[in-house]
Amino acid sequence: MDQAVQTMLDNLQKNTGKSLEEWKQVVLTSGLQKHNDIIKFLKTEHGFTHGFANMVALKFRGTDAGSAESSEQLVEKQYQGKENLLPLYEKLVAELKKFGQDVVLAPKNAYVSVRSKKQFALLQPSTKTRLDVGINLKGIEPEGKLEKSGSFNSMCTHRVRLETMDDITPELLSWLRAAFEQAR
């Protein structure tokens, strides 16, 4: 378990006198199912801060990345119905790992964060036919396939859309390497 999550769980018990499992039972008894309704309930009825209410709601619904049994399970879930994109993902991962041992893949529910000391890229199967590569690359103007990130993801400055293996070009890999170097 992530240390930050463990600290929050410890503080939840310390601050409220109830464990996560006990709070999940309180939510279950309330009959609420929607994330925002659970947050509002915990904040108004039980005096939770937003952070604790959000964590309990995510854990209750099992929708946080930490509720998955494994990283592989998260990736598998991302590519359900998009299996044709999995070879693109696997090829990119193989190329990214060549950058160094400090490349870390951190699967989330909808994408895989790629980090060194900081996140420098993300891999997201956005549609059934397209894998988006978000790149955090400062000082480079968008041009051609290297688009401005726009509304795609605020944690990235650029995006490259991939549909075939031919889209994994030396140019794409050079942008990823530059972002990796900036994140070190």
mmCIF file of the C-alpha atoms, coordinates in Angstrom:
data_MODEL
# 
_entry.id   MODEL 
# 
loop_
_atom_site.group_PDB 
_atom_site.id 
_atom_site.type_symbol 
_atom_site.label_atom_id 
_atom_site.label_alt_id 
_atom_site.label_comp_id 
_atom_site.label_asym_id 
_atom_site.label_entity_id 
_atom_site.label_seq_id 
_atom_site.pdbx_PDB_ins_code 
_atom_site.Cartn_x 
_atom_site.Cartn_y 
_atom_site.Cartn_z 
_atom_site.occupancy 
_atom_site.B_iso_or_equiv 
_atom_site.pdbx_formal_charge 
_atom_site.auth_seq_id 
_atom_site.auth_comp_id 
_atom_site.auth_asym_id 
_atom_site.auth_atom_id 
_atom_site.pdbx_PDB_model_num 
ATOM 1   C CA . MET A 1 1   ? 0.000   0.000  0.000   1.00 0.00 ? 1   MET A CA 1 
ATOM 2   C CA . ASP A 1 2   ? 1.185   3.508  -0.813  1.00 0.00 ? 2   ASP A CA 1 
ATOM 3   C CA . GLN A 1 3   ? 2.639   5.217  2.271   1.00 0.00 ? 3   GLN A CA 1 
ATOM 4   C CA . ALA A 1 4   ? 0.493   8.339  1.828   1.00 0.00 ? 4   ALA A CA 1 
ATOM 5   C CA . VAL A 1 5   ? -2.676  6.234  1.736   1.00 0.00 ? 5   VAL A CA 1 
ATOM 6   C CA . GLN A 1 6   ? -1.565  4.291  4.808   1.00 0.00 ? 6   GLN A CA 1 
ATOM 7   C CA . THR A 1 7   ? -0.944  7.562  6.653   1.00 0.00 ? 7   THR A CA 1 
ATOM 8   C CA . MET A 1 8   ? -4.434  8.780  5.731   1.00 0.00 ? 8   MET A CA 1 
ATOM 9   C CA . LEU A 1 9   ? -5.963  5.506  6.919   1.00 0.00 ? 9   LEU A CA 1 
ATOM 10  C CA . ASP A 1 10  ? -4.047  5.745  10.211  1.00 0.00 ? 10  ASP A CA 1 
ATOM 11  C CA . ASN A 1 11  ? -5.170  9.357  10.654  1.00 0.00 ? 11  ASN A CA 1 
ATOM 12  C CA . LEU A 1 12  ? -8.774  8.458  9.827   1.00 0.00 ? 12  LEU A CA 1 
ATOM 13  C CA . GLN A 1 13  ? -8.776  5.988  12.721  1.00 0.00 ? 13  GLN A CA 1 
ATOM 14  C CA . LYS A 1 14  ? -6.973  8.433  15.029  1.00 0.00 ? 14  LYS A CA 1 
ATOM 15  C CA . ASN A 1 15  ? -9.192  11.422 14.170  1.00 0.00 ? 15  ASN A CA 1 
ATOM 16  C CA . THR A 1 16  ? -12.589 9.698  14.097  1.00 0.00 ? 16  THR A CA 1 
ATOM 17  C CA . GLY A 1 17  ? -12.179 6.649  16.314  1.00 0.00 ? 17  GLY A CA 1 
ATOM 18  C CA . LYS A 1 18  ? -13.410 4.440  13.467  1.00 0.00 ? 18  LYS A CA 1 
ATOM 19  C CA . SER A 1 19  ? -11.527 2.366  10.934  1.00 0.00 ? 19  SER A CA 1 
ATOM 20  C CA . LEU A 1 20  ? -12.033 2.504  7.184   1.00 0.00 ? 20  LEU A CA 1 
ATOM 21  C CA . GLU A 1 21  ? -14.087 -0.707 7.385   1.00 0.00 ? 21  GLU A CA 1 
ATOM 22  C CA . GLU A 1 22  ? -16.353 0.873  10.005  1.00 0.00 ? 22  GLU A CA 1 
ATOM 23  C CA . TRP A 1 23  ? -16.816 3.987  7.851   1.00 0.00 ? 23  TRP A CA 1 
ATOM 24  C CA . LYS A 1 24  ? -17.581 1.816  4.829   1.00 0.00 ? 24  LYS A CA 1 
ATOM 25  C CA . GLN A 1 25  ? -20.337 0.199  6.907   1.00 0.00 ? 25  GLN A CA 1 
ATOM 26  C CA . VAL A 1 26  ? -21.703 3.657  7.818   1.00 0.00 ? 26  VAL A CA 1 
ATOM 27  C CA . VAL A 1 27  ? -21.818 4.535  4.107   1.00 0.00 ? 27  VAL A CA 1 
ATOM 28  C CA . LEU A 1 28  ? -23.451 1.191  3.269   1.00 0.00 ? 28  LEU A CA 1 
ATOM 29  C CA . THR A 1 29  ? -26.129 1.784  5.916   1.00 0.00 ? 29  THR A CA 1 
ATOM 30  C CA . SER A 1 30  ? -26.812 5.252  4.446   1.00 0.00 ? 30  SER A CA 1 
ATOM 31  C CA . GLY A 1 31  ? -27.856 3.638  1.172   1.00 0.00 ? 31  GLY A CA 1 
ATOM 32  C CA . LEU A 1 32  ? -25.856 6.168  -0.839  1.00 0.00 ? 32  LEU A CA 1 
ATOM 33  C CA . GLN A 1 33  ? -24.037 4.918  -3.944  1.00 0.00 ? 33  GLN A CA 1 
ATOM 34  C CA . LYS A 1 34  ? -22.907 7.980  -5.902  1.00 0.00 ? 34  LYS A CA 1 
ATOM 35  C CA . HIS A 1 35  ? -19.428 9.305  -5.171  1.00 0.00 ? 35  HIS A CA 1 
ATOM 36  C CA . ASN A 1 36  ? -20.413 12.950 -4.680  1.00 0.00 ? 36  ASN A CA 1 
ATOM 37  C CA . ASP A 1 37  ? -23.414 12.001 -2.517  1.00 0.00 ? 37  ASP A CA 1 
ATOM 38  C CA . ILE A 1 38  ? -21.146 9.968  -0.236  1.00 0.00 ? 38  ILE A CA 1 
ATOM 39  C CA . ILE A 1 39  ? -18.673 12.859 0.041   1.00 0.00 ? 39  ILE A CA 1 
ATOM 40  C CA . LYS A 1 40  ? -21.446 15.325 0.879   1.00 0.00 ? 40  LYS A CA 1 
ATOM 41  C CA . PHE A 1 41  ? -22.898 12.922 3.490   1.00 0.00 ? 41  PHE A CA 1 
ATOM 42  C CA . LEU A 1 42  ? -19.544 12.384 5.211   1.00 0.00 ? 42  LEU A CA 1 
ATOM 43  C CA . LYS A 1 43  ? -18.737 16.089 5.226   1.00 0.00 ? 43  LYS A CA 1 
ATOM 44  C CA . THR A 1 44  ? -22.114 17.358 6.426   1.00 0.00 ? 44  THR A CA 1 
ATOM 45  C CA . GLU A 1 45  ? -23.199 14.530 8.730   1.00 0.00 ? 45  GLU A CA 1 
ATOM 46  C CA . HIS A 1 46  ? -19.818 13.475 10.117  1.00 0.00 ? 46  HIS A CA 1 
ATOM 47  C CA . GLY A 1 47  ? -17.586 16.572 9.806   1.00 0.00 ? 47  GLY A CA 1 
ATOM 48  C CA . PHE A 1 48  ? -15.098 15.003 7.394   1.00 0.00 ? 48  PHE A CA 1 
ATOM 49  C CA . THR A 1 49  ? -12.626 17.096 5.451   1.00 0.00 ? 49  THR A CA 1 
ATOM 50  C CA . HIS A 1 50  ? -12.879 16.682 1.694   1.00 0.00 ? 50  HIS A CA 1 
ATOM 51  C CA . GLY A 1 51  ? -9.729  14.551 1.524   1.00 0.00 ? 51  GLY A CA 1 
ATOM 52  C CA . PHE A 1 52  ? -10.953 11.972 4.028   1.00 0.00 ? 52  PHE A CA 1 
ATOM 53  C CA . ALA A 1 53  ? -14.478 11.937 2.571   1.00 0.00 ? 53  ALA A CA 1 
ATOM 54  C CA . ASN A 1 54  ? -13.087 11.395 -0.922  1.00 0.00 ? 54  ASN A CA 1 
ATOM 55  C CA . MET A 1 55  ? -10.831 8.560  0.245   1.00 0.00 ? 55  MET A CA 1 
ATOM 56  C CA . VAL A 1 56  ? -13.678 6.762  2.044   1.00 0.00 ? 56  VAL A CA 1 
ATOM 57  C CA . ALA A 1 57  ? -15.971 7.210  -0.982  1.00 0.00 ? 57  ALA A CA 1 
ATOM 58  C CA . LEU A 1 58  ? -13.325 5.831  -3.345  1.00 0.00 ? 58  LEU A CA 1 
ATOM 59  C CA . LYS A 1 59  ? -12.565 2.888  -1.065  1.00 0.00 ? 59  LYS A CA 1 
ATOM 60  C CA . PHE A 1 60  ? -16.265 2.178  -0.481  1.00 0.00 ? 60  PHE A CA 1 
ATOM 61  C CA . ARG A 1 61  ? -16.952 2.097  -4.210  1.00 0.00 ? 61  ARG A CA 1 
ATOM 62  C CA . GLY A 1 62  ? -13.648 0.330  -5.016  1.00 0.00 ? 62  GLY A CA 1 
ATOM 63  C CA . THR A 1 63  ? -12.889 2.875  -7.727  1.00 0.00 ? 63  THR A CA 1 
ATOM 64  C CA . ASP A 1 64  ? -9.484  4.045  -6.573  1.00 0.00 ? 64  ASP A CA 1 
ATOM 65  C CA . ALA A 1 65  ? -6.348  2.623  -8.147  1.00 0.00 ? 65  ALA A CA 1 
ATOM 66  C CA . GLY A 1 66  ? -5.329  1.217  -4.771  1.00 0.00 ? 66  GLY A CA 1 
ATOM 67  C CA . SER A 1 67  ? -8.392  -1.063 -4.685  1.00 0.00 ? 67  SER A CA 1 
ATOM 68  C CA . ALA A 1 68  ? -7.148  -3.051 -7.655  1.00 0.00 ? 68  ALA A CA 1 
ATOM 69  C CA . GLU A 1 69  ? -5.460  -6.321 -6.815  1.00 0.00 ? 69  GLU A CA 1 
ATOM 70  C CA . SER A 1 70  ? -2.457  -5.506 -8.988  1.00 0.00 ? 70  SER A CA 1 
ATOM 71  C CA . SER A 1 71  ? -0.975  -3.081 -11.491 1.00 0.00 ? 71  SER A CA 1 
ATOM 72  C CA . GLU A 1 72  ? -1.537  -5.665 -14.184 1.00 0.00 ? 72  GLU A CA 1 
ATOM 73  C CA . GLN A 1 73  ? -5.238  -5.736 -13.309 1.00 0.00 ? 73  GLN A CA 1 
ATOM 74  C CA . LEU A 1 74  ? -5.461  -1.967 -13.809 1.00 0.00 ? 74  LEU A CA 1 
ATOM 75  C CA . VAL A 1 75  ? -3.794  -2.169 -17.238 1.00 0.00 ? 75  VAL A CA 1 
ATOM 76  C CA . GLU A 1 76  ? -5.958  -5.136 -18.215 1.00 0.00 ? 76  GLU A CA 1 
ATOM 77  C CA . LYS A 1 77  ? -9.072  -3.135 -17.283 1.00 0.00 ? 77  LYS A CA 1 
ATOM 78  C CA . GLN A 1 78  ? -7.914  -0.138 -19.352 1.00 0.00 ? 78  GLN A CA 1 
ATOM 79  C CA . TYR A 1 79  ? -7.624  -2.263 -22.486 1.00 0.00 ? 79  TYR A CA 1 
ATOM 80  C CA . GLN A 1 80  ? -10.878 -4.204 -22.174 1.00 0.00 ? 80  GLN A CA 1 
ATOM 81  C CA . GLY A 1 81  ? -12.620 -3.708 -25.507 1.00 0.00 ? 81  GLY A CA 1 
ATOM 82  C CA . LYS A 1 82  ? -9.456  -2.017 -26.799 1.00 0.00 ? 82  LYS A CA 1 
ATOM 83  C CA . GLU A 1 83  ? -7.230  -5.089 -27.027 1.00 0.00 ? 83  GLU A CA 1 
ATOM 84  C CA . ASN A 1 84  ? -5.998  -4.001 -30.467 1.00 0.00 ? 84  ASN A CA 1 
ATOM 85  C CA . LEU A 1 85  ? -4.135  -1.133 -28.729 1.00 0.00 ? 85  LEU A CA 1 
ATOM 86  C CA . LEU A 1 86  ? -2.266  -3.377 -26.288 1.00 0.00 ? 86  LEU A CA 1 
ATOM 87  C CA . PRO A 1 87  ? 0.660   -4.053 -28.692 1.00 0.00 ? 87  PRO A CA 1 
ATOM 88  C CA . LEU A 1 88  ? 1.166   -0.261 -28.980 1.00 0.00 ? 88  LEU A CA 1 
ATOM 89  C CA . TYR A 1 89  ? 1.231   0.034  -25.198 1.00 0.00 ? 89  TYR A CA 1 
ATOM 90  C CA . GLU A 1 90  ? 3.645   -2.887 -24.828 1.00 0.00 ? 90  GLU A CA 1 
ATOM 91  C CA . LYS A 1 91  ? 5.998   -1.487 -27.487 1.00 0.00 ? 91  LYS A CA 1 
ATOM 92  C CA . LEU A 1 92  ? 6.025   1.939  -25.811 1.00 0.00 ? 92  LEU A CA 1 
ATOM 93  C CA . VAL A 1 93  ? 6.717   0.393  -22.405 1.00 0.00 ? 93  VAL A CA 1 
ATOM 94  C CA . ALA A 1 94  ? 9.637   -1.580 -23.846 1.00 0.00 ? 94  ALA A CA 1 
ATOM 95  C CA . GLU A 1 95  ? 11.081  1.596  -25.383 1.00 0.00 ? 95  GLU A CA 1 
ATOM 96  C CA . LEU A 1 96  ? 10.561  3.641  -22.208 1.00 0.00 ? 96  LEU A CA 1 
ATOM 97  C CA . LYS A 1 97  ? 12.344  1.045  -20.073 1.00 0.00 ? 97  LYS A CA 1 
ATOM 98  C CA . LYS A 1 98  ? 15.430  1.505  -22.260 1.00 0.00 ? 98  LYS A CA 1 
ATOM 99  C CA . PHE A 1 99  ? 15.739  5.056  -20.852 1.00 0.00 ? 99  PHE A CA 1 
ATOM 100 C CA . GLY A 1 100 ? 16.960  3.730  -17.511 1.00 0.00 ? 100 GLY A CA 1 
ATOM 101 C CA . GLN A 1 101 ? 16.129  1.836  -14.356 1.00 0.00 ? 101 GLN A CA 1 
ATOM 102 C CA . ASP A 1 102 ? 14.555  4.921  -12.812 1.00 0.00 ? 102 ASP A CA 1 
ATOM 103 C CA . VAL A 1 103 ? 11.597  4.799  -15.238 1.00 0.00 ? 103 VAL A CA 1 
ATOM 104 C CA . VAL A 1 104 ? 8.571   3.888  -13.124 1.00 0.00 ? 104 VAL A CA 1 
ATOM 105 C CA . LEU A 1 105 ? 5.203   2.811  -14.501 1.00 0.00 ? 105 LEU A CA 1 
ATOM 106 C CA . ALA A 1 106 ? 2.292   3.621  -12.196 1.00 0.00 ? 106 ALA A CA 1 
ATOM 107 C CA . PRO A 1 107 ? -1.039  2.346  -13.553 1.00 0.00 ? 107 PRO A CA 1 
ATOM 108 C CA . LYS A 1 108 ? -4.136  4.290  -12.555 1.00 0.00 ? 108 LYS A CA 1 
ATOM 109 C CA . ASN A 1 109 ? -7.747  3.507  -13.439 1.00 0.00 ? 109 ASN A CA 1 
ATOM 110 C CA . ALA A 1 110 ? -7.735  5.226  -16.845 1.00 0.00 ? 110 ALA A CA 1 
ATOM 111 C CA . TYR A 1 111 ? -4.051  5.581  -17.776 1.00 0.00 ? 111 TYR A CA 1 
ATOM 112 C CA . VAL A 1 112 ? -0.500  4.633  -16.867 1.00 0.00 ? 112 VAL A CA 1 
ATOM 113 C CA . SER A 1 113 ? 1.651   7.365  -15.380 1.00 0.00 ? 113 SER A CA 1 
ATOM 114 C CA . VAL A 1 114 ? 5.304   7.220  -16.464 1.00 0.00 ? 114 VAL A CA 1 
ATOM 115 C CA . ARG A 1 115 ? 7.708   8.804  -13.979 1.00 0.00 ? 115 ARG A CA 1 
ATOM 116 C CA . SER A 1 116 ? 11.278  9.264  -13.006 1.00 0.00 ? 116 SER A CA 1 
ATOM 117 C CA . LYS A 1 117 ? 11.505  11.764 -10.159 1.00 0.00 ? 117 LYS A CA 1 
ATOM 118 C CA . LYS A 1 118 ? 8.393   13.410 -11.650 1.00 0.00 ? 118 LYS A CA 1 
ATOM 119 C CA . GLN A 1 119 ? 5.779   12.284 -14.128 1.00 0.00 ? 119 GLN A CA 1 
ATOM 120 C CA . PHE A 1 120 ? 7.038   12.885 -17.640 1.00 0.00 ? 120 PHE A CA 1 
ATOM 121 C CA . ALA A 1 121 ? 4.479   10.966 -19.689 1.00 0.00 ? 121 ALA A CA 1 
ATOM 122 C CA . LEU A 1 122 ? 1.254   9.040  -19.545 1.00 0.00 ? 122 LEU A CA 1 
ATOM 123 C CA . LEU A 1 123 ? -0.210  6.323  -21.744 1.00 0.00 ? 123 LEU A CA 1 
ATOM 124 C CA . GLN A 1 124 ? -3.975  6.295  -22.167 1.00 0.00 ? 124 GLN A CA 1 
ATOM 125 C CA . PRO A 1 125 ? -6.202  4.217  -24.429 1.00 0.00 ? 125 PRO A CA 1 
ATOM 126 C CA . SER A 1 126 ? -8.599  7.089  -25.134 1.00 0.00 ? 126 SER A CA 1 
ATOM 127 C CA . THR A 1 127 ? -10.797 5.412  -27.746 1.00 0.00 ? 127 THR A CA 1 
ATOM 128 C CA . LYS A 1 128 ? -11.124 1.943  -29.247 1.00 0.00 ? 128 LYS A CA 1 
ATOM 129 C CA . THR A 1 129 ? -8.775  2.977  -32.040 1.00 0.00 ? 129 THR A CA 1 
ATOM 130 C CA . ARG A 1 130 ? -6.377  5.445  -30.401 1.00 0.00 ? 130 ARG A CA 1 
ATOM 131 C CA . LEU A 1 131 ? -3.745  5.389  -27.692 1.00 0.00 ? 131 LEU A CA 1 
ATOM 132 C CA . ASP A 1 132 ? -2.829  8.873  -26.494 1.00 0.00 ? 132 ASP A CA 1 
ATOM 133 C CA . VAL A 1 133 ? 0.653   9.599  -25.211 1.00 0.00 ? 133 VAL A CA 1 
ATOM 134 C CA . GLY A 1 134 ? 0.726   12.592 -22.911 1.00 0.00 ? 134 GLY A CA 1 
ATOM 135 C CA . ILE A 1 135 ? 4.144   14.189 -22.608 1.00 0.00 ? 135 ILE A CA 1 
ATOM 136 C CA . ASN A 1 136 ? 5.304   16.756 -20.082 1.00 0.00 ? 136 ASN A CA 1 
ATOM 137 C CA . LEU A 1 137 ? 7.822   18.582 -22.250 1.00 0.00 ? 137 LEU A CA 1 
ATOM 138 C CA . LYS A 1 138 ? 8.617   22.163 -21.340 1.00 0.00 ? 138 LYS A CA 1 
ATOM 139 C CA . GLY A 1 139 ? 10.108  24.614 -23.812 1.00 0.00 ? 139 GLY A CA 1 
ATOM 140 C CA . ILE A 1 140 ? 8.992   22.812 -26.983 1.00 0.00 ? 140 ILE A CA 1 
ATOM 141 C CA . GLU A 1 141 ? 6.346   24.331 -29.228 1.00 0.00 ? 141 GLU A CA 1 
ATOM 142 C CA . PRO A 1 142 ? 3.632   21.979 -30.483 1.00 0.00 ? 142 PRO A CA 1 
ATOM 143 C CA . GLU A 1 143 ? 4.226   21.009 -34.102 1.00 0.00 ? 143 GLU A CA 1 
ATOM 144 C CA . GLY A 1 144 ? 2.848   18.298 -36.374 1.00 0.00 ? 144 GLY A CA 1 
ATOM 145 C CA . LYS A 1 145 ? 2.050   15.148 -34.386 1.00 0.00 ? 145 LYS A CA 1 
ATOM 146 C CA . LEU A 1 146 ? 3.260   16.817 -31.177 1.00 0.00 ? 146 LEU A CA 1 
ATOM 147 C CA . GLU A 1 147 ? 0.039   18.621 -30.278 1.00 0.00 ? 147 GLU A CA 1 
ATOM 148 C CA . LYS A 1 148 ? -0.714  20.948 -27.414 1.00 0.00 ? 148 LYS A CA 1 
ATOM 149 C CA . SER A 1 149 ? -2.284  18.846 -24.656 1.00 0.00 ? 149 SER A CA 1 
ATOM 150 C CA . GLY A 1 150 ? -5.365  21.041 -24.412 1.00 0.00 ? 150 GLY A CA 1 
ATOM 151 C CA . SER A 1 151 ? -8.192  19.399 -22.478 1.00 0.00 ? 151 SER A CA 1 
ATOM 152 C CA . PHE A 1 152 ? -6.640  15.919 -22.834 1.00 0.00 ? 152 PHE A CA 1 
ATOM 153 C CA . ASN A 1 153 ? -4.814  16.023 -19.503 1.00 0.00 ? 153 ASN A CA 1 
ATOM 154 C CA . SER A 1 154 ? -3.721  19.033 -17.480 1.00 0.00 ? 154 SER A CA 1 
ATOM 155 C CA . MET A 1 155 ? -0.662  17.152 -16.157 1.00 0.00 ? 155 MET A CA 1 
ATOM 156 C CA . CYS A 1 156 ? 0.863   17.068 -19.645 1.00 0.00 ? 156 CYS A CA 1 
ATOM 157 C CA . THR A 1 157 ? 1.978   19.850 -21.947 1.00 0.00 ? 157 THR A CA 1 
ATOM 158 C CA . HIS A 1 158 ? 1.676   17.835 -25.177 1.00 0.00 ? 158 HIS A CA 1 
ATOM 159 C CA . ARG A 1 159 ? -0.122  14.873 -26.686 1.00 0.00 ? 159 ARG A CA 1 
ATOM 160 C CA . VAL A 1 160 ? 0.686   12.464 -29.497 1.00 0.00 ? 160 VAL A CA 1 
ATOM 161 C CA . ARG A 1 161 ? -2.104  10.291 -30.916 1.00 0.00 ? 161 ARG A CA 1 
ATOM 162 C CA . LEU A 1 162 ? -1.172  6.730  -31.875 1.00 0.00 ? 162 LEU A CA 1 
ATOM 163 C CA . GLU A 1 163 ? -3.273  4.389  -33.987 1.00 0.00 ? 163 GLU A CA 1 
ATOM 164 C CA . THR A 1 164 ? -0.705  2.016  -35.528 1.00 0.00 ? 164 THR A CA 1 
ATOM 165 C CA . MET A 1 165 ? 2.802   0.749  -34.797 1.00 0.00 ? 165 MET A CA 1 
ATOM 166 C CA . ASP A 1 166 ? 4.049   3.113  -37.505 1.00 0.00 ? 166 ASP A CA 1 
ATOM 167 C CA . ASP A 1 167 ? 3.086   5.992  -35.196 1.00 0.00 ? 167 ASP A CA 1 
ATOM 168 C CA . ILE A 1 168 ? 5.832   4.949  -32.742 1.00 0.00 ? 168 ILE A CA 1 
ATOM 169 C CA . THR A 1 169 ? 8.530   6.914  -34.504 1.00 0.00 ? 169 THR A CA 1 
ATOM 170 C CA . PRO A 1 170 ? 12.074  7.913  -33.573 1.00 0.00 ? 170 PRO A CA 1 
ATOM 171 C CA . GLU A 1 171 ? 10.696  11.451 -33.277 1.00 0.00 ? 171 GLU A CA 1 
ATOM 172 C CA . LEU A 1 172 ? 8.131   10.350 -30.653 1.00 0.00 ? 172 LEU A CA 1 
ATOM 173 C CA . LEU A 1 173 ? 10.823  8.496  -28.730 1.00 0.00 ? 173 LEU A CA 1 
ATOM 174 C CA . SER A 1 174 ? 13.074  11.578 -28.823 1.00 0.00 ? 174 SER A CA 1 
ATOM 175 C CA . TRP A 1 175 ? 10.271  13.706 -27.331 1.00 0.00 ? 175 TRP A CA 1 
ATOM 176 C CA . LEU A 1 176 ? 9.739   11.110 -24.613 1.00 0.00 ? 176 LEU A CA 1 
ATOM 177 C CA . ARG A 1 177 ? 13.475  10.945 -23.888 1.00 0.00 ? 177 ARG A CA 1 
ATOM 178 C CA . ALA A 1 178 ? 13.668  14.752 -23.639 1.00 0.00 ? 178 ALA A CA 1 
ATOM 179 C CA . ALA A 1 179 ? 10.725  14.754 -21.201 1.00 0.00 ? 179 ALA A CA 1 
ATOM 180 C CA . PHE A 1 180 ? 12.422  11.975 -19.219 1.00 0.00 ? 180 PHE A CA 1 
ATOM 181 C CA . GLU A 1 181 ? 15.638  14.021 -18.994 1.00 0.00 ? 181 GLU A CA 1 
ATOM 182 C CA . GLN A 1 182 ? 13.663  17.074 -17.817 1.00 0.00 ? 182 GLN A CA 1 
ATOM 183 C CA . ALA A 1 183 ? 12.008  14.967 -15.082 1.00 0.00 ? 183 ALA A CA 1 
ATOM 184 C CA . ARG A 1 184 ? 15.307  13.692 -13.639 1.00 0.00 ? 184 ARG A CA 1 
# 
